[in-house]
Amino acid sequence: MPLPSSRDREQVRAGLADWISAQVGESVDISQLHVPGGAGFSSETYLFDAVWADTAHALVCRMAPETADMPVFASYDLGLQVDSMAIVRDHAAAVPVPAVRWFEPSPRPLGAEFYIMDRVAGRGAPDNPPYVFGSWVTEATPAQRRVVQDHCADLMAGIHAIEVDDNIHAVLSRPKWGETPLDQHLNHQRWYYHWARGELEFPLIERALDWLESNRPASDPVGFNWGDARIGNILFDTEGAFDPTAVVDWEMACLGAPAADVTWQLMLHHFFLDVADVMGLGNPVPDFLHVADFVGRYEATAGRRLADLEWYYVFGHLRFAIITLRTSRRAILAGDMEPHDDPQDLVNNRRLLEASLAGTNPYWDL
């Protein structure tokens, strides 16, 4: 389930009703306001129905969390998400993104900036509990899972085919962290680690940061990165042909190499498999998301080979490690997790990060 929020839901409902009424020039009734289950550890997401002019509209509101709730990230650039979706909609017709109705940069109406987009029918693969623990993914046939896997690779290839012009570069670049995408990736992650850890120390993460710096790739592509590229952020028509209906969650969009997105999906799948293995479940989806299969499909669709896959795979584990140490600290603050004697255990993917640095990760089968 999503991480807990201290925001008053009735105040959110009333604020949305007033704000949307001002946009459409009519009284608006808000109903069925709820937080989706199964995913969400960063921005707050509200699903709701809004009625005006005798017409019902299924909508989604995304906003930054309250600072009192120990946010996962230091800042939330909702404008980046809106702009990223607009870029994809304009430059990658085969990648379905929801239509954004409104963006409100002022925190006055709801206490934080927010945007509202159309709600699209479909289901994403759940994170909490992970889809490998039992979900529509495990219930699907091997052929249906292959369709889902291929769509995921093809959508990434479509995003990466976007040509980065000056306008797109201005939206996605993070010049405060360095001149090139690799500089920006590494400098930002080192800063994020020191912000996220508080007073705790994590030698494993520091070792991973040093390994990445010492082994950085020679090439440094400037491409459009989705950032949180994975099947959990793709909605699928699971009642039909398992076609994708929407690609969502663009808060980590940036410039970088295609391999960063491809290995992020693989890394998260391996993490879920490792959790299942620790719990004695084995591999519930042995036909799904093999490294060679997924990379091969992506390369065939994109028409190019991926470089430096293992480096970006370790980089993905490093990114996830920092995120999870923060989400673990937040869960402890909320009373949903007991403090650990060893702070290293707050890093959810500790086992796989250690194995990846040692070159012994059992899931890397390329």
KADABEL-V302794 format. One record per residue. N is the residue number from 1. RES is the residue in one small letter. PHI is phi in degrees with one decimal (999 if undefined). Layout:
# KADABEL-V302794
n,res,phi
N,RES,PHI
N,RES,PHI
This chain:
# KADABEL-V302794
n,res,phi
1,m,999
2,p,-63.6
3,l,-65.2
4,p,-65.7
5,s,-123.1
6,s,-90.4
7,r,-70.7
8,d,-73.7
9,r,-67.1
10,e,-67.3
11,q,-66.3
12,v,-62.7
13,r,-60.2
14,a,-64.9
15,g,-64.6
16,l,-64.3
17,a,-60.2
18,d,-65.3
19,w,-68.5
20,i,-66.4
21,s,-56.6
22,a,-67.5
23,q,-75.2
24,v,-97.3
25,g,74.8
26,e,-144.7
27,s,-65.8
28,v,-120.6
29,d,-105.6
30,i,-105.3
31,s,-140.1
32,q,57.6
33,l,-72.3
34,h,-156.8
35,v,-97.3
36,p,-66.1
37,g,-91.1
38,g,92.0
39,a,-158.3
40,g,105.6
41,f,-134.1
42,s,-133.5
43,s,-61.8
44,e,-83.9
45,t,-124.9
46,y,-123.6
47,l,-100.5
48,f,-161.5
49,d,-109.1
50,a,-126.1
51,v,-117.6
52,w,-148.3
53,a,52.8
54,d,61.9
55,t,-126.4
56,a,-90.7
57,h,-125.3
58,a,-87.0
59,l,-129.7
60,v,-132.1
61,c,-115.7
62,r,-118.4
63,m,-148.9
64,a,-73.1
65,p,-72.5
66,e,-67.2
67,t,-64.5
68,a,-68.2
69,d,-91.6
70,m,51.8
71,p,-57.6
72,v,-69.5
73,f,-114.7
74,a,-71.9
75,s,-147.2
76,y,-129.7
77,d,-96.5
78,l,-66.9
79,g,-61.7
80,l,-61.0
81,q,-62.1
82,v,-62.5
83,d,-65.0
84,s,-64.4
85,m,-63.5
86,a,-64.4
87,i,-62.0
88,v,-64.3
89,r,-61.1
90,d,-82.6
91,h,-120.1
92,a,-140.4
93,a,-61.2
94,a,-81.4
95,v,-103.5
96,p,-77.9
97,v,-125.2
98,p,-64.0
99,a,-78.9
100,v,-85.0
101,r,-81.1
102,w,-147.3
103,f,-129.3
104,e,-116.6
105,p,-78.0
106,s,-86.3
107,p,-80.4
108,r,-62.4
109,p,-63.9
110,l,-123.8
111,g,95.4
112,a,-161.5
113,e,-62.9
114,f,-156.1
115,y,-136.2
116,i,-125.7
117,m,-130.7
118,d,-66.7
119,r,-88.1
120,v,-107.6
121,a,-68.7
122,g,144.7
123,r,-125.4
124,g,-96.3
125,a,-72.6
126,p,-70.7
127,d,-97.6
128,n,-131.6
129,p,-72.5
130,p,-58.3
131,y,-58.7
132,v,-73.6
133,f,-85.0
134,g,126.5
135,s,-167.2
136,w,-61.9
137,v,-68.7
138,t,-72.2
139,e,-81.3
140,a,-69.7
141,t,-77.6
142,p,-54.6
143,a,-65.6
144,q,-67.9
145,r,-63.3
146,r,-65.7
147,v,-61.9
148,v,-61.1
149,q,-60.3
150,d,-66.2
151,h,-60.8
152,c,-61.2
153,a,-64.9
154,d,-67.3
155,l,-65.2
156,m,-60.5
157,a,-61.8
158,g,-65.6
159,i,-65.1
160,h,-71.7
161,a,-77.8
162,i,-63.6
163,e,-79.4
164,v,-82.0
165,d,-91.6
166,d,-62.8
167,n,-66.7
168,i,-67.4
169,h,-58.6
170,a,-65.5
171,v,-72.1
172,l,-96.4
173,s,-70.7
174,r,-125.5
175,p,-61.7
176,k,-64.8
177,w,-100.6
178,g,145.7
179,e,-83.8
180,t,-111.9
181,p,-55.0
182,l,-63.9
183,d,-58.9
184,q,-64.3
185,h,-57.4
186,l,-69.9
187,n,-66.1
188,h,-66.6
189,q,-66.1
190,r,-65.8
191,w,-64.1
192,y,-61.2
193,y,-59.1
194,h,-67.4
195,w,-72.2
196,a,-73.1
197,r,-78.3
198,g,64.5
199,e,-92.7
200,l,-85.5
201,e,-121.4
202,f,-132.0
203,p,-56.5
204,l,-63.4
205,i,-66.0
206,e,-64.4
207,r,-66.4
208,a,-64.8
209,l,-60.4
210,d,-66.7
211,w,-62.9
212,l,-63.5
213,e,-67.2
214,s,-72.9
215,n,-115.4
216,r,-58.6
217,p,-63.9
218,a,-75.9
219,s,-89.0
220,d,-145.4
221,p,-63.5
222,v,-107.8
223,g,-126.4
224,f,-78.2
225,n,-104.5
226,w,-63.5
227,g,96.9
228,d,-114.7
229,a,-82.9
230,r,-170.2
231,i,-67.3
232,g,-65.6
233,n,-106.9
234,i,-120.7
235,l,-90.9
236,f,-120.7
237,d,-82.0
238,t,-80.7
239,e,-94.1
240,g,-126.9
241,a,-94.6
242,f,62.6
243,d,-80.5
244,p,-74.4
245,t,-109.5
246,a,-163.0
247,v,-111.6
248,v,-127.5
249,d,67.7
250,w,-114.2
251,e,-72.0
252,m,-108.3
253,a,-60.8
254,c,-166.0
255,l,-91.9
256,g,168.6
257,a,-80.3
258,p,-54.6
259,a,-60.7
260,a,-63.9
261,d,-70.7
262,v,-61.0
263,t,-76.5
264,w,-62.3
265,q,-61.0
266,l,-65.3
267,m,-59.3
268,l,-66.8
269,h,-62.8
270,h,-64.5
271,f,-61.5
272,f,-62.9
273,l,-63.3
274,d,-66.5
275,v,-61.9
276,a,-61.9
277,d,-66.0
278,v,-60.5
279,m,-87.0
280,g,80.4
281,l,-93.9
282,g,65.9
283,n,-109.9
284,p,-70.6
285,v,-132.5
286,p,-65.5
287,d,-94.9
288,f,-112.5
289,l,56.6
290,h,-67.2
291,v,-56.8
292,a,-62.6
293,d,-64.7
294,f,-68.2
295,v,-63.1
296,g,-61.8
297,r,-64.7
298,y,-59.3
299,e,-63.9
300,a,-66.3
301,t,-71.8
302,a,-75.9
303,g,75.0
304,r,-154.0
305,r,-87.1
306,l,-91.7
307,a,-110.7
308,d,60.7
309,l,-61.6
310,e,-67.8
311,w,-62.6
312,y,-71.3
313,y,-65.0
314,v,-63.6
315,f,-59.5
316,g,-62.0
317,h,-63.3
318,l,-63.4
319,r,-57.6
320,f,-67.2
321,a,-59.6
322,i,-68.3
323,i,-59.9
324,t,-73.3
325,l,-64.5
326,r,-72.6
327,t,-66.2
328,s,-66.4
329,r,-61.8
330,r,-67.4
331,a,-64.5
332,i,-64.1
333,l,-59.8
334,a,-81.3
335,g,82.7
336,d,-94.4
337,m,-147.4
338,e,-82.2
339,p,-60.4
340,h,-99.7
341,d,-64.1
342,d,-106.1
343,p,-55.6
344,q,-58.5
345,d,-73.5
346,l,-72.2
347,v,-84.0
348,n,-62.9
349,n,-100.0
350,r,-55.0
351,r,-58.4
352,l,-76.5
353,l,-65.9
354,e,-60.8
355,a,-66.3
356,s,-67.5
357,l,-66.3
358,a,-86.2
359,g,74.5
360,t,-120.8
361,n,-65.3
362,p,-72.7
363,y,-94.8
364,w,-84.6
365,d,-116.7
366,l,-71.0
